[in-house]
Amino acid sequence: MAKVEIYTKAFCPYCARAMNLLASKGVTPEETDITMDGGKRQEMIQRAQGRTTVPQIFIDGTHIGGSDDLAALERAGKLDPMLA
């Protein structure tokens, strides 16, 4: 199974939506909560090519984007092969 990383914030509905989709696929991502951690937030921004919104999702080190991007991959039938 692929390594999935997700940067989140507390009380973020988009983060919850992404986590729920991943859970439905049997995936437990490595979650980094940036709510109170400026260093991890800067790490996320650098890895996500300047994107500052959460969640930011990476599959096997490849930047996927946010919750909407993850949902679009699922709709297109591309998420399962990436997670395999």
C-alpha positions in Angstrom: 0.0 0.0 0.0 1.2 3.5 -0.8 2.4 5.9 1.9 -0.2 8.7 2.4 0.7 11.9 4.2 -1.9 14.6 5.1 -1.4 18.0 6.7 -4.5 19.0 8.7 -5.8 21.6 11.1 -8.2 21.1 14.0 -11.9 21.6 13.2 -11.3 21.6 9.4 -14.3 20.1 7.5 -12.2 19.6 4.3 -9.6 17.7 6.3 -12.4 15.5 7.8 -13.8 14.9 4.3 -10.4 13.8 3.0 -9.7 11.6 6.0 -13.1 10.0 5.6 -12.5 9.2 1.9 -9.1 7.7 2.7 -10.6 5.7 5.6 -13.2 4.3 3.2 -10.3 3.0 1.1 -8.7 1.3 4.2 -5.9 3.9 4.3 -4.6 5.4 7.6 -2.5 8.3 6.5 0.4 9.8 8.4 -1.4 12.9 9.8 0.5 16.1 10.7 -1.7 18.7 12.5 -0.3 22.2 11.8 -2.9 24.0 14.0 -0.3 25.1 16.6 3.0 24.3 14.8 4.4 27.0 12.6 7.4 24.9 11.6 5.2 22.1 10.3 3.1 24.7 8.5 6.1 26.1 6.7 7.2 22.5 5.8 3.8 21.9 4.3 3.9 25.2 2.3 7.3 24.3 1.0 6.3 20.8 0.0 3.0 21.9 -1.5 4.6 24.5 -3.8 3.3 27.5 -1.9 -0.2 26.3 -1.2 -1.3 27.4 2.3 -4.7 25.7 2.6 -5.4 22.5 4.4 -5.5 19.6 3.9 -2.5 19.1 1.7 -2.2 15.4 0.7 0.8 13.4 -0.6 0.8 9.9 -1.9 4.2 8.2 -2.0 5.8 11.7 -1.8 3.8 13.1 -4.8 1.7 16.2 -4.0 -1.9 15.4 -4.7 -3.4 18.7 -3.5 -6.4 19.3 -1.2 -9.7 17.6 -0.5 -11.3 18.6 -3.8 -8.3 17.2 -5.7 -8.5 13.9 -3.8 -12.2 13.7 -4.5 -11.6 14.4 -8.2 -9.1 11.6 -8.4 -11.7 9.3 -6.9 -14.4 10.4 -9.4 -12.0 9.8 -12.2 -11.1 6.3 -11.0 -7.5 7.3 -10.5 -7.3 7.1 -6.7 -7.3 3.3 -6.2 -4.4 2.7 -8.5 -2.4 5.4 -6.7 -3.1 3.8 -3.3 -2.3 0.2 -4.4 
